């Protein structure tokens, strides 16, 4: 009877674990994954293999960027962005989001340095600039000593981007003069015709609540500088406008104690105008500038109302707008219950109504600028 022996494999003969094919993953999937990572994690991931390292240098990975300026900061992050980001990826950057919070002297200096580095990058060709939370209402006094420098730096950045197509301002809380300076910077130099390709302009909470000296004629003149807008949004939630001799074509009743109470929001997406809450900033003069200067590009008007309607643009004005802009369509969204009289005052027969259009927001990597107070 023979003995039984258990034959064991030598280490060299043992089955090896299959190698993970990191370098064979689809490039589209890698770009999507990298787009959700911060800069530090992107660098770490790029060390996995050569294929992943190549993704780190792809242009589409750096086309959209959000920069946050706050009172607490990491000095290394600031240096990486200033000294490395624009040098290595400035030629790829196309869309920028600027966010501000907790103002102090260092925030202003940080933003000025950011603008200086951006303007030094000759390869930088921004297509979109979005500004968020520039001056919060409860921080207006804190910002008062710095707002002039912030606005001046912002205007310098806007003027140096001749390829700019979209400008979006949300809760900037500018004074009347500051707001007009920014809009003029967006339009560029009219005499030299350096900016005729602005197709999208969004203005939400653009002026301060306490701004009572807004000149409608001046605003109308500035809006006339735009000649190719495809999307315009003007949010007038906090406008207190004194309209004198410029309300022809508008039907309604005025308040005894103050300015007219007007529709809440009027937006235009492919030429979109947005007027918010109780004060009115769209009259025949402004509308005439839009449908005359942008007749070839005006496509859609989105009107949003959530307060008591006391007047609306009449049927004749809508007819004129349709004649000048044959492709114009209008969307009306009413967020409150209105009477039949109020409905009929807004929804007139000549209004070219259509379905609603909504934009989807995108997630973007964020670069934070913080310095300790």
Secondary structure in CASP SS format (residue, H / E / C, confidence):
PFRMAT SS
TARGET T0000
AUTHOR 0000-0000-0000
METHOD secondary structure of the structure
MODEL  1
X C 1.00
X C 1.00
X C 1.00
X C 1.00
X C 1.00
X C 1.00
X C 1.00
X C 1.00
X C 1.00
X C 1.00
X C 1.00
X C 1.00
X C 1.00
X C 1.00
X C 1.00
X C 1.00
X C 1.00
X C 1.00
X C 1.00
X C 1.00
X C 1.00
X H 1.00
X H 1.00
X H 1.00
X C 1.00
X C 1.00
X H 1.00
X H 1.00
X H 1.00
X H 1.00
X H 1.00
X H 1.00
X H 1.00
X H 1.00
X H 1.00
X C 1.00
X C 1.00
X C 1.00
X H 1.00
X H 1.00
X H 1.00
X H 1.00
X H 1.00
X H 1.00
X H 1.00
X C 1.00
X C 1.00
X C 1.00
X C 1.00
X H 1.00
X H 1.00
X H 1.00
X H 1.00
X H 1.00
X H 1.00
X H 1.00
X C 1.00
X C 1.00
X H 1.00
X H 1.00
X H 1.00
X H 1.00
X C 1.00
X E 1.00
X E 1.00
X E 1.00
X E 1.00
X E 1.00
X E 1.00
X E 1.00
X C 1.00
X C 1.00
X C 1.00
X C 1.00
X H 1.00
X H 1.00
X H 1.00
X H 1.00
X H 1.00
X H 1.00
X H 1.00
X H 1.00
X H 1.00
X H 1.00
X H 1.00
X H 1.00
X H 1.00
X H 1.00
X H 1.00
X C 1.00
X C 1.00
X C 1.00
X C 1.00
X C 1.00
X E 1.00
X E 1.00
X E 1.00
X E 1.00
X E 1.00
X E 1.00
X C 1.00
X C 1.00
X C 1.00
X C 1.00
X H 1.00
X H 1.00
X H 1.00
X H 1.00
X H 1.00
X H 1.00
X H 1.00
X H 1.00
X H 1.00
X H 1.00
X H 1.00
X H 1.00
X H 1.00
X H 1.00
X H 1.00
X H 1.00
X C 1.00
X C 1.00
X C 1.00
X C 1.00
X C 1.00
X C 1.00
X C 1.00
X E 1.00
X E 1.00
X E 1.00
X E 1.00
X E 1.00
X C 1.00
X C 1.00
X C 1.00
X C 1.00
X H 1.00
X H 1.00
X H 1.00
X H 1.00
X H 1.00
X H 1.00
X H 1.00
X C 1.00
X C 1.00
X C 1.00
X H 1.00
X H 1.00
X H 1.00
X H 1.00
X H 1.00
X H 1.00
X H 1.00
X H 1.00
X H 1.00
X H 1.00
X H 1.00
X H 1.00
X H 1.00
X C 1.00
X C 1.00
X C 1.00
X C 1.00
X C 1.00
X C 1.00
X E 1.00
X E 1.00
X E 1.00
X E 1.00
X E 1.00
X C 1.00
X C 1.00
X C 1.00
X E 1.00
X C 1.00
X H 1.00
X H 1.00
X H 1.00
X H 1.00
X H 1.00
X H 1.00
X H 1.00
X H 1.00
X H 1.00
X H 1.00
X H 1.00
X H 1.00
X C 1.00
X C 1.00
X C 1.00
X C 1.00
X C 1.00
X C 1.00
X C 1.00
X C 1.00
X C 1.00
X C 1.00
X C 1.00
X C 1.00
X E 1.00
X E 1.00
X E 1.00
X E 1.00
X E 1.00
X C 1.00
X C 1.00
X E 1.00
X C 1.00
X C 1.00
X C 1.00
X C 1.00
X C 1.00
X C 1.00
X C 1.00
X C 1.00
X H 1.00
X H 1.00
X H 1.00
X H 1.00
X H 1.00
X H 1.00
X H 1.00
X H 1.00
X C 1.00
X C 1.00
X C 1.00
X C 1.00
X C 1.00
X C 1.00
X C 1.00
X E 1.00
X E 1.00
X E 1.00
X E 1.00
X C 1.00
X C 1.00
X C 1.00
X C 1.00
X C 1.00
X C 1.00
X C 1.00
X C 1.00
X C 1.00
X C 1.00
X C 1.00
X C 1.00
X C 1.00
X C 1.00
X C 1.00
X E 1.00
X E 1.00
X E 1.00
X C 1.00
X C 1.00
X C 1.00
X C 1.00
X C 1.00
X C 1.00
X C 1.00
X C 1.00
X C 1.00
X C 1.00
X C 1.00
X C 1.00
X E 1.00
X E 1.00
X E 1.00
X E 1.00
X C 1.00
X C 1.00
X C 1.00
X E 1.00
X C 1.00
X C 1.00
X C 1.00
X C 1.00
X C 1.00
X C 1.00
X C 1.00
X C 1.00
X C 1.00
X C 1.00
X C 1.00
X H 1.00
X H 1.00
X H 1.00
X H 1.00
X H 1.00
X H 1.00
X H 1.00
X H 1.00
X H 1.00
X H 1.00
X C 1.00
X C 1.00
X C 1.00
X C 1.00
X C 1.00
X C 1.00
X E 1.00
X E 1.00
X E 1.00
X E 1.00
X E 1.00
X E 1.00
X C 1.00
X C 1.00
X C 1.00
X C 1.00
X C 1.00
X E 1.00
X E 1.00
X E 1.00
X C 1.00
X H 1.00
X H 1.00
X H 1.00
X H 1.00
X H 1.00
X H 1.00
X H 1.00
X H 1.00
X H 1.00
X H 1.00
X C 1.00
X C 1.00
X C 1.00
X C 1.00
X E 1.00
X E 1.00
X E 1.00
X E 1.00
X E 1.00
X E 1.00
X C 1.00
X C 1.00
X C 1.00
X C 1.00
X C 1.00
X H 1.00
X H 1.00
X H 1.00
X H 1.00
X H 1.00
X H 1.00
X H 1.00
X C 1.00
X C 1.00
X C 1.00
X C 1.00
X C 1.00
X C 1.00
X E 1.00
X C 1.00
X C 1.00
X C 1.00
X C 1.00
X C 1.00
X C 1.00
X C 1.00
X C 1.00
X C 1.00
X C 1.00
X C 1.00
X C 1.00
X E 1.00
X E 1.00
X E 1.00
X E 1.00
X E 1.00
X C 1.00
X C 1.00
X C 1.00
END
